[in-house]
Amino acid sequence: MKKLSARRRHPLAAVVVLLIALAATGGIYTLVAPPDKAKADETAQTLTIEEGQKLYAVGCASCHGTGGKGTTDGPSLVGVGAAAVDFQVGTGRMPAQQPGAQVPKKKNIYSQAEIDQLAAYIASLGAGPTVPTENQYSPEGADIAEGGELFRTNCAQCHNFTGKGGALTNGKYAPTLEDVDPKHLYEAMETGPQNMPSFPDTTLTEQNKKDIIAYLDEVNSDKSESPGGLELGGLGPVSEGLFGWVFGLGGLIAVAVWVAARTAKARKS
Amino acid sequence: MSTSHDDDRRKAPAGERVADWADGRLGIYGLAKANMRKIFPDHWSFMLGEICLYSFIIIILTGVYLTLFFHPSMNEIEYHGSYVPMQGQLMSEAYASTLDISFDVRGGLLIRQIHHWAAIIFLAGMFVHMMRVFFTGAFRKPREINWLFGFLLFVLGMFTGFTGYSLPDDLLSGTGVRFTQGAILATPIVGTYISMFLFGGEFPGGDFVARFYSIHILLLPGIMLGLVVGHLILVFYHKHTQFAGAGRSNKNVVGMPLLPVYMAKAGGFFFLVFGFIAMLSAVASINPIWVLGPYRADQVSTGAQPDWYMGFAEGLIRAMPGWEINFAGHTLVLGVFIPLVIFGLFLGVIALYPFIESWITGDKREHHILDRPRNAPTRTAFGVAWITAYMIMLIGGGNDIIATSFHMSINAVTWFVRIGFFAGPVIAFIVTKRICLGLQRRDKDKVLHGRESGIIKRLPHGEFVEVHEPLSQEQLHVLTAHEQYEPAEIGPTVDENGVERKVKAPQKLKSRLSKAYYGEDGQIPKPTAEEYQEITSGHGHH
């Protein structure tokens, strides 16, 4: 210690201290600091959130309030998560055109990048379900029959046997699930949009959701077959009865009129 | 043993020998002689009953095929057939065998669809046939019994259809059976016992498919077949009704003989009906039970409706508020019981209508000439009111499908049905009666003044008139052939000595009804021969 103390006023002492300090700082920094790439990501993330906030201010804030706190016209979005945003905006339901019993599906006017920005902003307000990855929702490797049973147990009471949709009270409805994107199906189950209850992984596991998606893909998508012929909307006896009356009996009456009109007429005297 | 004498005799043609052989054993000659020249009048609406008969035959034929492959059992098995989305699912044998019929039996799906479409058309055909008979007054003496036969066929058809719809034990029909069990349970006092008896214990149990099966393929169709035969025998016995026309009277039938013309036509029409239904079944799917899933009491789907002929009952239950009374530990579910009672009364009133009308008119004569609906305004209005109530309840039965298809609130649809069930028939009655009376006035005008020709004539003094063409004698006959009843009067209630005569309440009611039917507001007096003479002879009128 004496040596050090004796040389503390050496002209190079300040330089040595500076070098040691720099080395220590640099060393600690390299140990503690995140890698460079992550740093760049964070910047990008901040940017995304900022962009999302701008989009939010234009398209959403009038109902959901600034900062997603909610107003009398729209619920708070704190904690709904990115999955909810991806579903609502991705299916065109949000931004809503007008208040009503239920916000209908319509043409989506946002690009996927913009939706991601909005989702990032909403996710930054509070933790919530994240957007699922493709291997979570892709119907491959799922059990269709199991999915059918799960669907009939959990979904059919509102969405009909094969997801053709159904009525709820006072103008609300469970929409048709025909050709809905598997990602949106997954997100809907996870987040429970509008009048739908949510089915988190504790209720329907990831595999269960996959099975349900695979079942719908089998029975209610553009590749589904209808072995019996025209499906008549898949709505059951009401549409079948109407078809039977109009085309069945109607057609037969037309045949009867045709037969009666072509008869061996008695010769007119 | 044969002698040369026999060989000499010329042999009769083969057909004659067969006929002779059969006649010797069955006595068909007398039967054929009496009936082969039976006359049937020609009108397309007389073929509605034929549509029903032929679809009934088609149902029996296809039904027999289906019984060969259907297992009426509720034993639970695991499915390993060819329909992928059901692989490995637990289901009853009934459901599994229906899947097999649909996917693994040759022609099974087509036959199943023919069977089901034919049933839909059979019931719809009976409904329209019944309405044809109603609106033309064909139910009047001597055909009241046959009207009841037809009515029974319609009601039995409803229940045969319902039991058949329940057999596949799928999620849709299981919900329907549960609905029925609810209706049975709502019956006071006996409901629980009937339910326990029918299902062999608590619902759903393991018995109902087998029980419904024997009801569906044996009991009800057996009774129906008997009724159909009786219905046809009575049509033969009464002879067919016909519309009024020159040369047609209450004592004759103008038309084609049974053999050969009518038989050829009817035979041909059978194949047309069969072909048409087969084509329909090849094109349009019906009751795709494979996507509905097997019945499980813990599952249910939205949009669960019965086939259309039970839609009226469904509508009544859906429209009825869920009232109930709790009394001394017992529950009376009015929300289900009242619809059940209305269902019976509503069908009963149309069944008994012929007797009600003949009581009001006091007419005990036979009628073989049909009415034009406009010439019986009150009856026609009553029929339209009945149909209106029926149709409104059909809307009620499909309230959820209507709500989603037309983007309406299901509550609004239900309220429309609730109000419409009472207001609709009243409006329909008034409107129909006005239309009938208007048409009667128009008929009268046509008889007296002729048909508007559309030719405008200018008279020498400058007046423009339209030339009316007088009707032909035949047309005049059609427009004036109907007879008009006088309203039944009670007569003076006080006799010449001032003593009051007692008039019983039913008689007062009858008189009032009769007035409503045939009074001033009930019909337009048809033109008399004198009026016609006066107008046609006086050239001053156009």
Interface residues (C-beta under 8 A of the other chain):
Chain A: A101 I144 A145 E146 G148 E149 R152 T153 A156 Q157 C158 H159 N160 F161 T162 K164 G165 G166 A167 L168 T169 N170 G171 Y173 A174 Y215 E218 V219 S226 P227 G228 G229 L230 E231 L232 G234 L235 G236 P237 V238 S239 E240 G241 L242 F243 G244 W245 F247 G248 L249 G251 L252 I253 V255 A256 V257 V259 A260 A261 T263 A264
Chain B: D42 H43 W44 F46 M47 L48 E50 I51 V84 P85 M86 Q87 G88 Q89 S102 F103 L109 Q113 W117 I120 I121 A124 G125 V128 L171 L172 M256 V261 K265 G268 F269 L272 V273 F276 I277 L280 S281 A282 V283 A284 S285 I286 N287 P288 W290 V291 L292 G293 R296 D298 Q299 V300 S301 T302 G303 A304 Q305 P306 D307 W308 G311 G397 G398 N399 D400 I401 A403 T404 S405 H407 M408 S409 I410 N411 A412
